[in-house]
Amino acid sequence: MNLAQVVSQIEKDFDSNPASLLPGQDPIEDDEDTVILRPLVVDVSFDKSVNNLRLKSFECSNLHSCSIQCCGRDMATNVIVQDVVTNGLSI
């Protein structure tokens, strides 16, 4: 948790007292506030499938399918997948 408060000012604030928040105390005045910080939680899964695992020759066509699923609380960004083509195959 991140806490901030006004601690000093020249003019009198009619509804709050600067620097009145004590450690461990919850904010109750309008010159105090908190923000709860939470780390990102991502869970990325990857699946690759091929429609024909037993090619009779390298001249046959084959379909490769890749899918990525984000299962975590937060979305993953800038995910990069590298799929290396086996020697003898071409795209």
C-alpha positions as CSV (number, residue, x, y, z in Angstrom):
1,M,0.0,0.0,0.0
2,N,1.3,3.5,-0.9
3,L,0.2,6.4,1.3
4,A,0.4,10.1,0.7
5,Q,-0.8,13.2,2.6
6,V,-0.4,16.9,2.6
7,V,2.1,17.7,5.3
8,S,2.4,21.5,5.1
9,Q,0.7,24.5,3.7
10,I,0.5,28.2,4.5
11,E,-3.3,28.7,4.4
12,K,-5.6,27.0,6.9
13,D,-7.5,24.0,5.6
14,F,-11.1,24.3,7.0
15,D,-11.8,20.5,7.0
16,S,-8.4,18.7,7.5
17,N,-5.1,19.0,9.4
18,P,-1.9,18.6,7.5
19,A,0.4,15.9,8.7
20,S,-2.2,14.4,11.0
21,L,-2.0,10.9,9.6
22,L,-0.1,8.5,12.0
23,P,1.8,5.5,10.7
24,G,-0.5,2.4,10.4
25,Q,-3.7,4.6,10.5
26,D,-6.2,4.6,7.7
27,P,-6.8,7.9,5.9
28,I,-9.9,9.7,7.1
29,E,-9.3,13.3,5.9
30,D,-9.6,14.7,2.3
31,D,-5.9,15.6,2.3
32,E,-4.8,11.9,2.7
33,D,-5.1,9.0,0.3
34,T,-3.8,5.5,-0.3
35,V,-3.3,3.3,-3.4
36,I,-2.9,-0.5,-3.2
37,L,-0.1,-1.6,-5.4
38,R,-0.2,-5.1,-6.9
39,P,2.3,-6.9,-9.1
40,L,1.3,-8.1,-12.5
41,V,0.3,-11.8,-12.7
42,V,0.4,-13.2,-16.2
43,D,0.1,-16.9,-17.3
44,V,0.7,-17.5,-21.0
45,S,0.2,-20.9,-22.5
46,F,1.3,-21.9,-26.0
47,D,0.1,-24.8,-28.1
48,K,1.3,-25.9,-31.5
49,S,-0.3,-28.7,-33.6
50,V,0.4,-30.2,-37.0
51,N,-2.3,-31.7,-39.2
52,N,0.0,-34.5,-40.6
53,L,2.8,-35.9,-38.5
54,R,3.8,-38.5,-41.1
55,L,4.6,-36.8,-44.4
56,K,5.2,-39.3,-47.3
57,S,7.5,-36.8,-49.0
58,F,8.7,-33.2,-48.5
59,E,6.5,-32.2,-51.4
60,C,3.3,-32.8,-49.4
61,S,1.7,-29.8,-47.7
62,N,1.3,-29.6,-44.0
63,L,-0.7,-27.2,-41.8
64,H,0.9,-25.9,-38.6
65,S,-1.4,-24.2,-36.1
66,C,-0.2,-22.1,-33.1
67,S,-2.3,-20.6,-30.4
68,I,-1.5,-18.5,-27.4
69,Q,-3.8,-18.1,-24.5
70,C,-3.5,-15.7,-21.6
71,C,-4.9,-17.3,-18.4
72,G,-3.6,-15.0,-15.7
73,R,-5.2,-12.2,-13.8
74,D,-3.5,-9.6,-16.1
75,M,-3.0,-9.5,-19.8
76,A,0.4,-10.3,-21.3
77,T,1.7,-7.8,-23.8
78,N,4.2,-7.9,-26.6
79,V,4.3,-11.7,-26.7
80,I,6.7,-12.9,-29.4
81,V,6.7,-16.5,-30.7
82,Q,9.5,-18.0,-32.7
83,D,8.7,-21.1,-34.8
84,V,11.8,-22.6,-36.4
85,V,11.1,-24.4,-39.7
86,T,12.7,-27.9,-39.8
87,N,15.4,-28.4,-42.4
88,G,14.0,-29.4,-45.7
89,L,10.6,-27.7,-45.1
90,S,9.7,-24.3,-46.5
91,I,6.9,-21.8,-45.9
